[in-house]
């Protein structure tokens, strides 16, 4: 039996990395692999069985060591990496959810160098993992939102694009789904074991009118520890001007942890699962030095042990909402 390992999808452009027929399996570390094997009819069943065991072990090892990977349409791929590359992202108004008319939504996307996403672009992003429980404007006055995981509180228990159709009243207020293949200056999707987030322009002061989302997902069974290295946002006792919000979930709908502002370092925050969302917003006036925040993937405690959280979410100058 001959086994071929290639980088990329199974197409004519796939780059061959290894082709071997011996029991030894080479070490491969690439973002997208395709494994093809051809069996000769003269090979014994015992040899084929041993070969399949080796290949199964290789696949299991790859699966275990690559957070955020999945198996879709017969191809192993990193859905979170593809989600970022899809170029589609969600935006809301500075005053909160569902505050943008159609013209305002177009302006938000164009200000960032993009445009309103088409239905097809949103569906492409959804197919590779983009999930948001918030209706937003699309190109040509359409409204909808992408659902990957069904839930009773979002998407009516179904998956796909929840389509509100083409709206006759362009003054209706929704969020926006923008498309920009060149990415954004802040925010993003992260699956590394650790990373440092910074406000745009740090260590210089951040600009007005910023909205940034950081979505974090680590390996299943791990948790996420957030550590504040530097923190300086506009001082406001109610935290209604510039603020950072943390959610113990993969969106900003569920799992609200706290809202932070001012210049005191918050305590560490530890997630309950393997996903977390951070949202930074600045208003149209006063700015400050910004922040550096590091997240680290940590192992979950064993089931026969208990931990007591000591994190203070609303101490000092942090607002309560």
C-alpha positions in Angstrom: 0.0 0.0 0.0 1.3 3.5 -0.9 0.4 6.4 1.4 0.6 10.1 0.2 0.4 13.1 2.5 -0.2 16.5 0.9 -0.6 20.1 2.0 -4.0 21.6 1.1 -7.2 20.3 -0.3 -7.3 17.2 -2.6 -7.0 19.1 -5.9 -4.5 19.3 -8.7 -2.8 22.2 -6.8 -2.2 20.1 -3.7 1.5 20.1 -2.8 2.8 16.6 -2.1 4.8 16.5 1.2 5.5 12.7 1.5 4.9 9.5 -0.4 5.9 6.3 1.4 5.1 2.6 1.5 7.0 1.6 4.7 5.5 1.3 8.2 7.5 4.4 9.4 5.2 7.5 9.4 7.0 10.9 8.9 6.3 13.8 11.3 4.1 16.4 9.6 3.1 19.9 11.0 1.0 21.8 8.5 -2.3 23.8 8.8 -4.2 21.7 6.3 -3.3 18.1 5.4 -4.8 15.5 3.0 -4.0 11.8 3.4 -4.5 9.5 0.4 -3.6 5.8 0.5 -3.8 3.2 -2.2 -4.0 -0.5 -1.4 -2.7 -3.2 -3.7 -5.0 -6.3 -3.9 -2.0 -8.6 -3.2 -1.4 -7.1 0.3 -2.4 -9.2 3.3 -5.2 -8.2 5.5 -2.9 -8.2 8.5 -0.5 -5.7 6.9 -3.4 -3.4 5.9 -4.8 -3.6 9.4 -1.4 -2.5 10.9 -1.1 0.3 8.4 -4.6 1.6 9.2 -3.7 1.6 13.0 -0.6 3.7 12.3 -2.7 6.2 10.2 -5.4 6.3 12.8 -2.8 7.1 15.5 -1.4 9.9 13.3 -4.8 11.4 12.8 -5.7 11.2 16.5 -2.4 12.9 17.4 -3.0 15.7 14.9 -6.5 16.2 16.2 -5.4 16.4 19.8 -2.6 18.9 19.2 -4.5 21.4 17.1 -7.2 23.4 18.9 -10.1 24.7 16.8 -9.7 22.0 14.1 -12.7 20.1 12.6 -13.6 17.6 10.0 -15.9 18.9 7.3 -16.7 17.6 3.8 -14.1 15.0 4.1 -11.3 17.4 4.8 -9.5 18.2 8.1 -9.3 22.0 8.5 -9.0 24.8 11.0 -12.5 26.4 11.0 -11.5 29.3 13.2 -8.5 30.2 10.9 -10.8 30.0 7.9 -13.4 32.1 9.7 -10.9 34.9 10.1 -9.9 34.6 6.4 -13.5 34.8 5.3 -13.4 38.6 5.9 -16.9 38.8 7.4 -17.4 40.4 10.8 -20.1 41.9 13.0 -20.5 45.5 14.0 -22.9 47.3 16.2 -23.5 51.0 16.9 -21.5 52.8 19.6 -24.6 53.1 21.8 -25.3 49.4 21.7 -27.2 46.8 19.7 -29.7 47.6 17.0 -28.9 51.2 16.6 -27.9 51.4 12.9 -30.0 52.4 9.9 -29.1 51.0 6.5 -27.2 54.1 5.5 -25.4 54.2 8.9 -24.5 50.5 8.6 -23.0 51.1 5.1 -21.0 54.0 6.5 -19.6 51.9 9.4 -18.2 49.3 7.0 -16.9 51.8 4.5 -15.1 53.7 7.2 -13.1 50.6 8.0 -12.2 50.0 4.4 -14.9 47.4 3.6 -18.6 47.2 2.7 -21.7 45.5 3.8 -21.4 41.7 3.3 -23.6 40.0 0.8 -25.8 37.1 1.8 -23.4 34.7 0.0 -20.4 36.1 1.9 -22.2 35.7 5.2 -23.2 32.1 4.3 -19.7 31.3 3.3 -18.4 32.5 6.7 -21.2 30.6 8.5 -20.3 27.3 6.8 -16.8 27.6 8.3 -17.9 28.5 11.8 -19.0 32.2 12.0 -21.8 32.4 14.6 -23.6 35.5 15.8 -26.9 35.9 17.6 -27.6 39.4 16.3 -29.5 40.5 13.3 -27.6 42.9 11.0 -27.8 44.8 7.7 -26.4 43.1 4.6 -25.8 44.4 1.1 -28.9 45.7 -0.8 -30.9 46.2 2.3 -31.2 42.6 3.5 -31.2 41.7 7.2 -30.1 38.4 8.8 -27.6 36.6 11.0 -25.6 33.4 10.9 -26.3 30.4 13.2 -23.9 27.5 13.5 -25.1 25.9 16.7 -28.8 25.6 17.3 -30.2 27.1 20.5 -33.5 27.9 22.0 -32.6 31.5 22.6 -31.2 32.2 19.1 -32.1 31.1 15.6 -35.4 29.4 16.6 -33.5 26.1 17.2 -32.3 25.9 13.6 -28.9 26.5 11.8 -28.2 28.5 8.7 -28.8 32.2 7.9 -31.8 33.5 9.8 -33.1 35.7 6.9 -35.4 38.7 7.6 -35.4 39.4 3.8 -35.0 42.8 2.0 -36.4 45.6 4.2 -38.6 48.2 2.6 -38.0 50.6 5.5 -34.2 51.4 5.5 -34.7 53.4 8.6 -35.1 50.3 10.7 -32.3 49.9 13.2 -30.2 46.7 13.2 -26.5 45.8 13.6 -24.2 45.4 10.5 -22.2 42.6 8.9 -19.2 44.0 7.1 -16.9 42.4 4.6 -13.2 43.3 4.4 -10.8 40.6 3.1 -7.9 42.8 4.4 -9.0 42.4 8.0 -9.4 44.9 10.8 -7.0 46.9 12.9 -8.3 45.4 16.1 -10.0 42.3 17.3 -10.0 38.8 15.7 -10.3 35.1 16.4 -7.6 33.4 18.4 -6.9 29.7 19.1 -3.3 29.8 20.3 -2.4 28.7 23.8 -1.6 32.3 24.7 -1.8 35.7 23.2 -1.5 39.4 24.1 -4.4 41.8 23.1 -3.7 45.5 22.8 -5.9 48.5 22.1 -5.3 50.0 18.6 -2.1 52.0 18.6 -0.9 50.9 22.0 1.3 52.2 23.7 -0.1 55.4 22.3 -3.6 56.5 23.2 -6.4 54.7 21.3 -8.6 56.7 19.0 -12.3 57.7 19.3 -15.1 55.5 18.0 -13.4 52.1 18.3 -15.3 48.8 18.5 -13.1 45.7 18.8 -14.1 42.0 19.4 -11.6 39.4 20.5 -13.0 35.8 20.3 -10.9 33.1 22.0 -11.2 29.4 21.7 -8.7 26.9 23.1 -8.6 23.1 23.2 -11.7 21.3 24.6 -11.2 20.6 28.2 -9.0 23.7 28.8 -10.0 27.0 30.3 -8.9 30.6 29.6 -7.1 32.8 32.1 -7.2 36.6 31.5 -4.4 38.6 33.0 -4.4 42.5 32.8 -0.8 43.7 32.2 -1.7 47.4 31.7 -5.1 49.1 31.9 -6.1 52.7 31.3 -9.5 53.6 29.9 -11.5 56.9 30.2 -12.5 57.2 33.9 -16.3 57.1 34.2 -18.0 55.9 37.4 -20.8 54.2 35.3 -18.4 52.9 32.6 -20.7 54.2 29.9 -18.0 56.0 27.8 -15.0 53.8 27.0 -15.0 50.3 28.4 -14.0 46.7 28.1 -16.6 43.9 28.5 -15.8 40.2 29.1 -18.1 37.4 28.3 -17.7 33.8 29.3 -19.0 32.6 25.9 -18.2 32.8 22.2 -20.4 35.9 21.7 -21.5 39.0 23.6 -25.0 37.7 24.3 -24.5 35.1 27.0 -22.1 34.7 29.9 -21.6 38.4 30.9 -18.7 38.6 33.3 -18.2 42.3 33.8 -17.6 45.8 32.4 -14.3 47.6 33.1 -13.0 51.2 32.8 -10.7 53.5 34.7 -7.0 53.0 35.4 -6.9 50.3 38.1 -5.7 46.8 37.2 -8.6 44.3 37.4 -8.1 40.9 39.0 -7.5 37.9 36.8 -10.6 36.3 35.2 -10.9 32.6 34.5 -13.5 31.1 32.1 -15.7 28.2 32.9 -15.2 26.6 29.5 -12.9 26.8 26.5 -14.3 30.0 24.9 -14.4 33.7 25.8 -15.2 37.0 24.2 -13.7 40.5 24.9 -15.3 43.6 23.6 -13.7 47.1 23.7 -15.6 50.2 22.9 -14.6 53.9 22.9 -16.9 56.9 22.4 -16.5 60.0 20.4 -14.6 62.1 23.0 -11.9 61.5 25.7 -9.3 58.8 25.1 -6.6 57.2 27.3 -3.6 55.0 27.3 -5.3 51.7 26.5 -4.5 48.2 27.7 -2.5 45.1 27.3 -4.2 41.9 28.2 -2.8 38.4 28.1 -4.8 35.2 27.9 -3.3 31.8 28.7 -4.9 28.4 28.2 -4.9 26.4 31.4 -6.0 22.9 32.2 -9.4 22.5 33.9 -9.3 21.2 37.5 -9.9 17.5 38.0 -13.5 16.5 38.8 -12.6 15.4 42.3 -11.2 18.8 43.2 -12.9 22.1 43.8 -11.7 25.7 43.3 -12.9 28.9 44.8 -13.0 31.9 42.6 -11.3 35.0 44.1 -11.8 37.3 41.1 -13.4 40.7 41.8 -15.3 41.9 38.8 -16.5 45.3 40.0 -13.9 46.6 42.4 -12.5 50.2 42.3 -13.5 52.2 39.3 -15.2 49.4 37.4 -18.8 50.1 36.5 -21.8 47.8 37.2 -24.4 47.2 34.5 
